[in-house]
Amino acid sequence: MPAGRFGQRRPSMLLRASVDFFFGSRLQMDDRSTLNDRLPVIVVGAGPAGLRFSQRLHALCPALPLHLIGAEARAPYDRVRLSSALAGDCDWASLEQGWALPEHPGLQWSPGVKVTAIDRNAHQVVLAGGDTLRYRQLVLATGSTPHVPNIPGTDLPGVYRFRDARDAEQLSARRVRSRRIVVLGGGLLGLEAARAMRRFNTDITLVEHSDRLMSRQLDITAAALLHEQVRALGLKVIVDDGALALHGRHAVQSVALRSGRSLPADTVIIATGIVPNTALALASGLPIGRGIKVDDQLRTGDPDIFAIGECAEHDGVVYGLVAPCLEQGAVAASVIAGTPARYRGSVDGTRLKVMKTTVFAAGAHPDRSATGAFGSLIFKDPANGHYRRLLHARGRLAGVLGVGDWAELPRAMDAVQQGQRIGWGQRWRFRRSGQLWPATESASVAAWPAGTTVCNCTGVTRGTLSEAVAAGCTTRAALAERTRASTVCGSCIPLLESLLGAPYRPEPVRGATPLLGMAALASLVAALITLLPGVPYVAEWSSQGWRWDALWRDGFIKQVTGFSLAGLAVAALVLSLRKRIARLAFGHFALWRNLHVALGLAAVGALLLHTGGRLGHGVNALLMGIFLLLIIAGGAAAVLAATEHRLAPAQAKRLRGGLNWLHILAFWPLPVLLGFHVLKTYYY
Ligand SMILES: Cc1cc2nc3c(=O)[nH]c(=O)nc-3n(C[C@H](O)[C@H](O)[C@H](O)COP(=O)(O)OP(=O)(O)OC[C@H]3O[C@@H](n4cnc5c(N)ncnc54)[C@H](O)[C@@H]3O)c2cc1C
């Protein structure tokens, strides 16, 4: 069964109430002396940076009032895993896990509210409705918006961006109908989008203007290897070319390229980079470069205003990955809490699975450094799709990039981030075997040095995790709860499991037990109807009492059971629209899915009452066959959804895709056949 979306929530309280909560409804100027103590720290933007800041500040100073304001009208969620949810690799609801703010009277959260201006003199922010809120300190965590190329046609229907949950929901609804998708941008986001939109019957072309995929991270050899592996998975890749215009009358139909080619497209996804959201800061006169300029304490030009995350520019660098944003959030929280802290910049590190291929890069990039600035160590194993390149300067590791699985990767990325020394023995071992450390040290995470970062997103080290294990955290969930490790991209989950000494076991979907029971019963009854002869009519005629075969003899009862069956089928169909129409994304998806299956089960019951299990002849037999196929395929897909945590993810995904398609295909002829059936019944 399909993956679900996570629920939207409207703002939980009136902003006016929040003003009253913090300041009292009749604020007098005489109250000024006590006012500053009661003013909240206001955070604008509930993305990873804003949320990390809020969680950290609350942990450090629980008594300090804090107000988190976010323009997105939903609970905070894990943006990094949006593509996994879109691809069906994880449940949409799981994106919210671990991202909630603690319940506390001093902590306030206003979703769906946009800050439109900052009045620095009055120490207040202006909200979209015109309300104002005063702040003690203001933290800008406004992130970025997608960069949209300045070409005609980007506003046509069928053209999408991929930045937030709304975009992902729209793409999810679109995915079923798309046959030709063009993704503009062959960077991290473009590849993620292409991966997520992949289906067996969809033609996807990636267009990248530079000479290679992921040019910001990879060198030419690694990019060529990735290119091959992406193509082997059925995606088309065009490099050294770009879009000139998007064409279409009522919706996008084609993409015109600089080279003169025209690519037919019913869907275009723009993934051509991001632009930091600096408008608020700019309008209030704060110094701006590519982002909002900040010092080592993440302060902007105004000592009471901080900027963190993708909207901030530190030391000339604007970061576009989640780990630096989280790090900045933690540092700003410490500074505001009065704990000495300094942000010294981050080493950008990316590790992601593109389709089935691991791609990684951290630290210095060979093409963006002066010639001769770095020495290079290369390990190649083309037969197994492995390529690893280390950059070093003055005996220390400065960069790593490559393609293919590598057990030592988290440790190697950490070594780059720490600028660790690389000895001659290590160089020799790396060139020969692609390993930096002896096999005995790499085998178990528990054997890694305590300072090695295990979760790159949250910066949690092996030492911190081991302390948590020693303090009684014996499950991955407990480790995540205590340390925050694995709560962002999740790629370190196997490492946590290795540390706990247990293999990684995914958890069942919400409502799995009733789902399994209902789906198995529906499939079983449908299979029995198919295989067994129908319920016999009563053998001897009698005028005494009620005869149960009146169910199939009495015209009125037949009509009641027939229309009930049709009604149940239509209701089940309407419920399934929850997945296809983004606007219907309310309520938890698991509930909708279970209701859909419950209606399917009720429909099988109605079918049994209506037909007595007889398959019929002609159109009736066809109708019956298609209906039973619909139930069996849908039931099997639901059984799979309830049990897929026991299967290998790739296998589960393939099976689920096939069964869902069979379920959908079986539905299409039903309305016509049903029409014939009704006509035939009434005509005769
Ligand atoms: C699909 C996808 C996949 C990604 N994958 C990875 C990955 O694998 N690894 C990785 O490291 N990074 C990845 N990233 C990047 C990562 O998500 C970002 O680096 C991170 O989200 C930045 O966090 P932020 O809090 O600075 O900004 P954002 O996440 O952009 O959050 C900013 C928030 O502020 C809100 N806001 C903006 N202006 C206002 C206003 N005026 N008033 C109120 N609210 C406002 C916005 O609505 C938004 O919710 C991915 C991004 C996407 C979109």
The ligand as a Tripos MOL2 file, in Angstrom:
@<TRIPOS>MOLECULE
LIG
   53    58     1     0     0
SMALL
NO_CHARGES

@<TRIPOS>ATOM
      1 C1         14.6320   17.5390   -0.5870 C.3       1 LIG1
      2 C2         15.8380   17.9760    0.1760 C.ar      1 LIG1
      3 C3         16.8320   17.0540    0.4880 C.ar      1 LIG1
      4 C4         17.9550   17.4420    1.2050 C.ar      1 LIG1
      5 N1         18.9010   16.5050    1.5000 N.ar      1 LIG1
      6 C5         19.9640   16.8490    2.2380 C.ar      1 LIG1
      7 C6         20.9370   15.8780    2.6120 C.ar      1 LIG1
      8 O1         20.8460   14.7140    2.2380 O.2       1 LIG1
      9 N2         21.9700   16.2820    3.3980 N.ar      1 LIG1
     10 C7         22.0950   17.5670    3.8210 C.ar      1 LIG1
     11 O2         23.0350   17.8710    4.5460 O.2       1 LIG1
     12 N3         21.1990   18.5210    3.4610 N.ar      1 LIG1
     13 C8         20.1410   18.1970    2.6870 C.ar      1 LIG1
     14 N4         19.2200   19.1580    2.3410 N.ar      1 LIG1
     15 C9         19.4400   20.5530    2.7660 C.3       1 LIG1
     16 C10        18.8870   20.7920    4.1770 C.3       1 LIG1
     17 O3         17.5460   20.4210    4.2310 O.3       1 LIG1
     18 C11        19.0460   22.2560    4.5250 C.3       1 LIG1
     19 O4         20.4230   22.5230    4.6090 O.3       1 LIG1
     20 C12        18.3690   22.6240    5.8440 C.3       1 LIG1
     21 O5         16.9990   22.3630    5.8020 O.3       1 LIG1
     22 C13        18.5620   24.1150    6.1510 C.3       1 LIG1
     23 O6         17.9390   24.3940    7.3750 O.3       1 LIG1
     24 P1         17.4530   25.8830    7.7750 P.3       1 LIG1
     25 O7         16.7250   25.7330    9.0560 O.co2     1 LIG1
     26 O8         18.5820   26.8110    7.6900 O.co2     1 LIG1
     27 O9         16.4460   26.3320    6.6190 O.3       1 LIG1
     28 P2         15.0860   25.7190    6.1160 P.3       1 LIG1
     29 O10        15.0950   24.2490    6.2670 O.co2     1 LIG1
     30 O11        14.8680   26.2810    4.7610 O.co2     1 LIG1
     31 O12        13.9930   26.3000    7.1040 O.3       1 LIG1
     32 C14        13.6560   27.6570    7.1120 C.3       1 LIG1
     33 C15        12.2240   27.8010    7.5560 C.3       1 LIG1
     34 O13        11.9670   29.1780    7.7740 O.3       1 LIG1
     35 C16        10.6800   29.4910    7.2940 C.3       1 LIG1
     36 N5         10.6340   30.9330    6.9970 N.ar      1 LIG1
     37 C17        11.3020   31.5990    6.0330 C.ar      1 LIG1
     38 N6         10.9910   32.9140    6.0740 N.ar      1 LIG1
     39 C18        10.1120   33.0720    7.0860 C.ar      1 LIG1
     40 C19         9.4150   34.1910    7.6180 C.ar      1 LIG1
     41 N7          9.5800   35.4200    7.1210 N.pl3     1 LIG1
     42 N8          8.5640   34.0000    8.6520 N.ar      1 LIG1
     43 C20         8.3900   32.7570    9.1800 C.ar      1 LIG1
     44 N9          9.0340   31.6640    8.7140 N.ar      1 LIG1
     45 C21         9.8790   31.8180    7.6840 C.ar      1 LIG1
     46 C22        10.5490   28.6280    6.0600 C.3       1 LIG1
     47 O14         9.1850   28.4310    5.7280 O.3       1 LIG1
     48 C23        11.2220   27.3430    6.5190 C.3       1 LIG1
     49 O15        10.3010   26.4670    7.1050 O.3       1 LIG1
     50 C24        18.0980   18.7940    1.6090 C.ar      1 LIG1
     51 C25        17.1050   19.7300    1.2820 C.ar      1 LIG1
     52 C26        15.9880   19.3350    0.5710 C.ar      1 LIG1
     53 C27        14.9250   20.3570    0.2150 C.3       1 LIG1
@<TRIPOS>BOND
     1     1     2 1
     2     2     3 ar
     3     2    52 ar
     4     3     4 ar
     5     4     5 ar
     6     4    50 ar
     7     5     6 ar
     8     6     7 ar
     9     6    13 1
    10     7     8 2
    11     7     9 ar
    12     9    10 ar
    13    10    11 2
    14    10    12 ar
    15    12    13 ar
    16    13    14 ar
    17    14    15 1
    18    14    50 ar
    19    15    16 1
    20    16    17 1
    21    16    18 1
    22    18    19 1
    23    18    20 1
    24    20    21 1
    25    20    22 1
    26    22    23 1
    27    23    24 1
    28    24    25 2
    29    24    26 1
    30    24    27 1
    31    27    28 1
    32    28    29 2
    33    28    30 1
    34    28    31 1
    35    31    32 1
    36    32    33 1
    37    33    34 1
    38    33    48 1
    39    34    35 1
    40    35    36 1
    41    35    46 1
    42    36    37 ar
    43    36    45 ar
    44    37    38 ar
    45    38    39 ar
    46    39    40 ar
    47    39    45 ar
    48    40    41 1
    49    40    42 ar
    50    42    43 ar
    51    43    44 ar
    52    44    45 ar
    53    46    47 1
    54    46    48 1
    55    48    49 1
    56    50    51 ar
    57    51    52 ar
    58    52    53 1
@<TRIPOS>SUBSTRUCTURE
     1 LIG1         1 GROUP 0 **** ****
